[in-house]
Structure formats: structure tokens, C-alpha cells
Amino acid sequence: MLIYKILLPAEWTEFEATGLFEGSPFDRSSGFVHCSSRQQVGATAVRVFEQEPALVVAALDTNLLGDAVRWEDAPDGGSFPHVYSALPLSAVAAVYRVAGASSVDTVLPED
């Protein structure tokens, strides 16, 4: 199964360079890396990254993340995948460069 992490281009560049993503400042303050299912990622992009002109969406293979992935209820409703570890580059199954949050659902393939 794939889950999705939305990154700013600079975060993706660092992730690629180091091979590990420890999370955004918001992720680190939450204690886990926030991710989304395919059905959630477009709405998440618009809600959180609406003002960003460019995004990178990394599709992550949950089989490679193992028990670090937990599906948990969010305060605003719904169950979201949270990753309780740094993301290894080896878990990235695909990368999508997106011109703005409103384009996420049109760029990513359907499940």
C-alpha cells in the first residue's frame, strides 16, 4: 500500500541528498511524520499548502516502513497515516512534482 508525504521542494532536495527525512518542523513538533492516503492527499495539500507555488509528493511504500506506520484519528475527522520514524529514501516508490496544491489530485495516479 502507498501513502503520501507532501514536501516543499527544499525539503525534497535535502531528503534526496541525505537519504532520510526527519520531518518538517510541524512533523517534529507532533512527534511523527504526517502523511495521507491517496484519497486524502489532495485535500491535505489544499488545506496545508494552498499558498505554495510548487510541491513534491512522495509516494511511500508502507511495507518498507513496517510498524512505524500507524493509522490514527485526526482532530478534524478521518484516520490518517502517521509515521513514527524518519522516512528512508528507500521507502519512496514514486515522486511527483506538482505546480501548486490544487494540482495534486490531477497529477497523482488513482489507486
Secondary structure, 3 states (H helix, E strand, C coil): CEEEEEECHHHHHHHHHHCEECCCHHHHHHCCEECECHHHHHHHHHHHHCCCCCEEEEEEEHHHHHHHEEEEECCCCCEEEEECCCEEHHHEEEEEEECCHHHHHHHCCCC
